[in-house]
């Protein structure tokens, strides 16, 4: 009986909560913030050497005629995807593709040694660039899985004949490595590996025919490679996340009425009532109203005003929840400083 009473009290307390929750979108700085000085960039592909290309072509010809130049074409698609996404966000004044055919890349499927800063400076000076986005390596690792199953094939007579059907599944793992070189500071701003998987299958009366029946492998690898370029570009652009905030809905008639306005999306109407309560004779209510004014200012993008309202709520009226909120807003303000170039 005691446990039942505790549960009932818990349920009653939840229903009488003095706050409701609002969800809002806030902008976050990119995973890799770029300096404002980086206005003109070069996109380079260090990933494939002549020896690597010939080796991969021999392997891919065994799998399928579609596999010719798989790594070289896939790397080009990754660069294309990166270019498309960067242009879409209009981050730079100019995007160029320097010729780096003279550079050697001895690595295979792993990060090579970074470009020397003399090499970076030489490329940047020749093409009037501030930095380089580099596809450092691109590698496809392919394996085939065979299995068989019995099926019945009907003849003209209608009699089913048991036949062994061969199935081949090709698993292609695409692995890419990226770096961003900042010529001005001499710092590698990012070093990142992205990996994706592609699966193709075919069937036939024998293993060779099952492999021959696999189609569209190269097209799919190219499509995914371009998406990898899009994905990498997302590391240098701001993004939005959903956050939750609590606001007060109890303590005065205005807070109660403002709750109903907020519930139907009339936030400006709710703010009018909260503003009235900032002069409420009950300090607890006035503190809650100040706190809620911080909420509406954050919703409207006025971060400095939100911090000031929350600060007064804590300093003048002792609202403890406002202290936590000030800290949240101050952290947001610090992160938003990285968004200046955007």
Secondary structure, DSSP 8 states (H G I E B T S, - for coil): -HHHHHHHHHHHHHHT-SEEEEEEEEEE--SS---TT--EEEEEE-S--HHHHHHHHHHHHHH-GGGTTHHHHHHHHHHHHHHHHHHHHT--SEEE----TT-----SSS------HHHHHHHHHHHT-SEEEEEEEEEEEEEEEEEEEEEEEE-TTS-EEEEEEEEEEEEEEEEEEEEEEETTTTEEEEEEEEEEEEEEEEEESSHHHHHHT--SHHHHHHHHHHHHHHHHHGGGS-EEEEEEEEEE--SSHHHHHHHHHHHTT-HHHHHHHHHHHTT-SSHHHHHHHHHHHHHHHHHTT-HHHHHHHHHHHHHTT--HHHHHHHHHHHHHHHHHGGGTT-
